[in-house]
């Protein structure tokens, strides 16, 4: 039986700020559950400090624990970065953005490249030059009329919302 219904039309527009934040928070929950949760018991077995001073004293007295902890934290950061970069490169979306109907696209209408996805997610690396992006990126998004974070502008990407009618 042929109903002759009109085809779905898809419209693309800029993503709203609340949807972007909600998608990111959802992605953080996924990372917390799968990445941090996997290492949580290992870290608590190695590291028993309850405050900063005792943590500093433990790590200073036992360099092998400090090295092990640093390797675990580096691996956790690499896995979190891989989550965002690979999903955005392969699918154009993370799990949070899939749920909220958001998509990452190249501003010049070409396909996303791996390097674009890496540059737009360098804020995840908790090292001195990149940690400044935790402040600069959201401020840039709020004060620039394009609706892009600084790293999105640098990577020539943007987040869009798909509307189906």
C-alpha positions as CSV (number, residue, x, y, z in Angstrom):
1,X,0.0,0.0,0.0
2,X,1.6,3.2,-1.2
3,X,0.6,6.2,1.0
4,X,2.4,8.9,-1.1
5,X,3.5,10.7,2.0
6,X,5.9,13.6,1.6
7,X,9.6,12.9,2.4
8,X,11.0,14.1,5.7
9,X,12.8,17.4,5.4
10,X,15.9,18.0,7.5
11,X,16.8,21.5,8.5
12,X,20.1,22.4,10.1
13,X,20.5,25.3,12.4
14,X,22.8,26.5,15.2
15,X,22.7,24.4,18.3
16,X,21.2,25.9,21.4
17,X,23.5,26.5,24.4
18,X,21.4,24.4,26.8
19,X,21.5,21.4,24.4
20,X,25.3,21.7,24.0
21,X,25.8,21.8,27.8
22,X,23.4,18.9,28.4
23,X,25.2,16.8,25.7
24,X,28.6,17.5,27.3
25,X,27.3,16.7,30.8
26,X,25.9,13.4,29.5
27,X,29.2,12.6,27.9
28,X,31.0,13.4,31.1
29,X,28.8,10.9,32.9
30,X,29.7,8.2,30.3
31,X,33.4,9.0,30.8
32,X,33.0,8.9,34.6
33,X,31.3,5.6,34.5
34,X,33.5,3.8,32.0
35,X,36.9,5.5,32.2
36,X,37.2,6.8,35.7
37,X,35.1,4.1,37.2
38,X,37.4,1.5,35.8
39,X,40.4,3.0,37.5
40,X,38.7,4.2,40.7
41,X,39.5,1.0,42.7
42,X,43.1,0.9,41.4
43,X,43.7,4.5,42.4
44,X,42.2,4.0,45.9
45,X,44.4,0.9,46.4
46,X,47.5,2.9,45.5
47,X,46.6,6.2,47.0
48,X,45.1,6.4,50.5
49,X,45.5,10.1,51.2
50,X,42.5,12.1,52.5
51,X,43.8,15.6,52.1
52,X,46.3,17.5,50.1
53,X,49.1,17.6,52.7
54,X,49.0,13.9,53.3
55,X,48.8,13.2,49.6
56,X,51.9,15.4,49.0
57,X,53.8,13.6,51.8
58,X,52.8,10.1,50.5
59,X,53.9,10.9,46.9
60,X,57.1,12.6,48.0
61,X,58.0,9.6,50.2
62,X,57.2,7.1,47.5
63,X,58.2,8.1,44.0
64,X,57.1,4.8,42.5
65,X,53.5,5.4,43.7
66,X,53.7,8.9,42.2
67,X,54.9,7.5,38.8
68,X,52.1,4.8,38.8
69,X,49.5,7.4,39.7
70,X,50.8,9.7,36.9
71,X,50.6,6.8,34.3
72,X,47.1,6.0,35.4
73,X,46.0,9.7,35.1
74,X,47.7,10.0,31.7
75,X,45.9,6.9,30.5
76,X,42.5,8.3,31.8
77,X,43.1,11.6,30.0
78,X,44.0,9.7,26.8
79,X,40.9,7.6,26.9
80,X,38.6,10.6,27.6
81,X,40.3,12.5,24.7
82,X,39.9,9.4,22.4
83,X,36.2,9.2,23.3
84,X,35.5,12.7,22.0
85,X,37.9,12.7,19.1
86,X,37.2,9.3,17.7
87,X,33.4,9.6,18.0
88,X,33.3,13.0,16.5
89,X,35.7,12.0,13.7
90,X,33.9,8.7,12.8
91,X,30.3,9.7,13.5
92,X,30.3,13.5,13.7
93,X,28.6,13.0,17.1
94,X,29.3,11.8,20.7
95,X,26.7,9.8,22.5
96,X,25.4,12.9,24.3
97,X,25.0,14.8,21.0
98,X,23.3,11.8,19.4
99,X,20.7,11.8,22.2
100,X,20.1,15.6,21.7
101,X,20.2,15.6,17.9
102,X,23.3,17.6,17.6
103,X,26.1,17.2,15.1
104,X,29.6,18.5,14.6
105,X,30.3,19.8,11.1
106,X,33.2,21.5,9.4
107,X,32.4,25.1,8.8
108,X,33.5,24.9,5.1
109,X,31.1,22.0,4.4
110,X,33.9,19.4,3.9
111,X,34.1,16.2,5.9
112,X,35.5,16.5,9.4
113,X,39.2,15.6,9.6
114,X,40.9,13.8,12.5
115,X,43.0,17.0,13.2
116,X,39.9,19.2,13.4
117,X,38.4,16.8,16.0
118,X,41.6,16.8,17.9
119,X,42.0,20.6,18.0
120,X,38.4,21.1,19.1
121,X,38.9,18.8,22.1
122,X,42.4,19.8,23.3
123,X,40.7,21.4,26.3
124,X,40.4,17.9,27.8
125,X,44.2,17.7,28.4
126,X,44.8,19.0,32.0
127,X,48.1,20.6,31.2
128,X,49.1,24.2,31.7
129,X,48.5,25.7,28.3
130,X,45.3,23.7,27.6
131,X,43.8,24.1,31.1
132,X,43.3,27.8,30.3
133,X,40.8,26.7,27.7
134,X,38.5,25.6,30.6
135,X,37.9,29.3,31.2
136,X,38.5,30.8,27.7
137,X,36.4,28.4,25.7
138,X,33.1,29.0,27.5
139,X,33.7,32.8,27.7
140,X,34.4,32.9,23.9
141,X,31.2,31.0,23.3
142,X,29.2,33.4,25.4
143,X,30.6,36.6,24.1
144,X,31.2,35.9,20.4
145,X,28.1,36.1,18.2
146,X,29.0,33.1,16.0
147,X,28.1,30.6,18.8
148,X,31.4,28.8,18.6
149,X,33.9,28.0,21.3
150,X,37.5,29.2,20.7
151,X,38.7,25.7,19.9
152,X,35.8,25.3,17.4
153,X,36.9,28.5,15.7
154,X,40.5,27.3,15.6
155,X,39.4,23.9,14.2
156,X,37.0,25.5,11.7
157,X,34.1,23.4,13.1
158,X,30.7,24.2,14.6
159,X,27.8,22.4,16.4
160,X,24.5,22.2,14.6
161,X,21.1,20.9,15.5
162,X,19.1,18.8,13.0
163,X,15.4,19.5,12.8
164,X,13.1,17.0,10.9
165,X,9.7,17.9,9.6
